[in-house]
Amino acid sequence: MTNAQKNKAMESATDLQNGGVEGLQDLKVNEKKWGKELIAAGWTLLPNVLVTRQKAIGLDPLDINIILHILSYWWNPGDLPFPSKVTIAEAVGRTARTVQRRIEAMEKAKFIKRLPRTGANRGTQTNRYDLSGLIEVAKPYAIEHLQEREDRERGNAKTVARKGKARVRPPREDD
């Protein structure tokens, strides 16, 4: 994939995520946080719930690292990523066999589905990785988080809208 294609994919992904021009504004915010060089070198979108609820979902830190690496190759919704286990292993500082075992465990847990790729003349190639199982498992945690946020905002709105003195009992001398 050429740099122009990667940039177009990055803009497309941002547009899909954030609705057009707003996505470009978010990209500029991220450039302010991380610097133009880091953003230009590439970035990966990871829903916060996968980080904050990783233990509840059933992911360990190595799983998250492997998923992050796989995600770094997923540019468009219809084009599943296919990094090699060796590439992932080198990036996360583990052996290819360790990565293979963790991917097998995540597949058994239905987080990842490996889809074989074959070439006309090249035989077997690296697997494609379908993360739709992980997405489905994480959705209830995202919904729960959104509900908690809405409840907090509703509670804050009630506090702000309420008039009168604070409903805090003043301390007594014998407290």
N, C-alpha and C positions, 0 to 999 in steps of 0.2 A: 504494500500500500504506500503510495507516495505521500509526501508531506501535505500536499494540497488535498488529497483524499482524506487524510487524517484530520486536517483542519475542518473540512466540510462535515465529516462525521461528528467531530466535536461540537460544531455549531448546531448540527441537526439534533444531536442528543440534548444539548442545552435548550434548544427551541422546543423539543418535545417535552422536556421536564418543566420548563418555566414559561412556555407560551410566548414565543417570538422575541421581541425586542427586550422584554424583561430578562430573558436569559443572557443576553449580551451585557446588560447592566450587572447581573450577578457575576458574570465572568470578570468584569472589571473590579468588582468588590473582592473577588478571590485573588486577583492580581495584586491588589493592595495588601491583602493578608500575606500572600506567599511570594510575591514578586513575579514579574513578567516571565523571567527565565524558567522558573519552575512550572508555571502554568503552560507556557509554550512547549515545554518538554513533554507535557501530557498529564492528565489527571484522571482520577477514577471516582465514580459516584458509588457510594455505599450508604444505604439507608441507616440512619442512626440506631434504629431498633436492633440491628444485627450486632452492633457494638454494645449497646447498653443492656441487652437481654440475651447475650450470647450463651451464658450459663443455663438460663431457663430454656432456651431453644435446644441446647444440647451440643453446643460447639465449644471446642477448647481453643486456646490461643493459636495453636498451629493450624487448626482448621480455618480460623479467621484469616490467617496469613496466606494460606493456600487459596482461599476464596478471593481475597484481595488481588492476588496475582492473576488468577483466572479472569477476574473482572477487568483487570487492566488491558485485557485483549478483547473485551466485548464492546465494540463501538456502535453497533446498530442492533435494534431488537431482533430482527430476523436472521442475523448472522451470528451463530453461536461461536464462542471462542474455542480455540484449540491449541493452547500452548502445550509443549511436551512436558512430561514429568521431570525430565532432566533439567529443563529450563526453570521450572518451578523450584526444584530442589536446589539449584545453584542460587536462586534469588533468596530463598528462605533459610539457607545454610543447613540443610538436611540432606540425607541421601535420597536418591530417586526411589529406592525401595520403601523408605519411610513415607514419602509423599504418596506412593502407590497405596500403601496400607491405609493411610488417612482418607484418601479418595474412596477406597473400597468401603471404609466404615461410613463415610458420608453418603455413599450410594446405598448401602444397606439401610441407613436411617431415612432414605428417600429425599435427601437434600440435593443430591447431584445425580444426574443420569448421564452415563458415558455413552456417546453415540459413535460407533466406529466410522472411520473415513477410509476409503480406499481410492487409489488413483488407477487410471486405466493401465499405465505401464509401471507404476511404482509400487504396487501392492498395498500393504497396510501403511497408513499414515497415523499421525497423532489423533487421539479422540477429540470429538467435539464435546463440550460440557453444557448440559442443559440444567439451569438452576431454578427451573419453575417449581420444583418440589420445595426448595428452600424458601422461595417467595411465598408459597402457600402456607408453610409452617410459620413464617414470620408475620403474616398478615394479622392474626388475632392479637399479637403483641402490639402491633402498630395501632390497631383499632382501640385496644385498651389504653395505650398511651394518649391517643387523641381524646378519648373520653375523659381521662384524668385531667388533661389540659383544659378541656371545656369546663369541667367541674370547678377547677381552680379559678378560671376566668369568670365563671358565673358567681362564685363565692366572692371574688374580689369586686365584681360589679355591685353585688348586694351591699358590701361594706362601704363602698364609695357612695352609693345612692342613699344609704341610710342617713337620716339627719338626727341631730341630737348629740347628747354626750356619749362618750365611749362606754361600752358595756363591760368595763373592767372594774372589778371590785377593788376599791382602794385597800392597801394593806392595813391590817390592824396592828396595834402595838404588840399583842400577844402572838402574832404570826412569826 
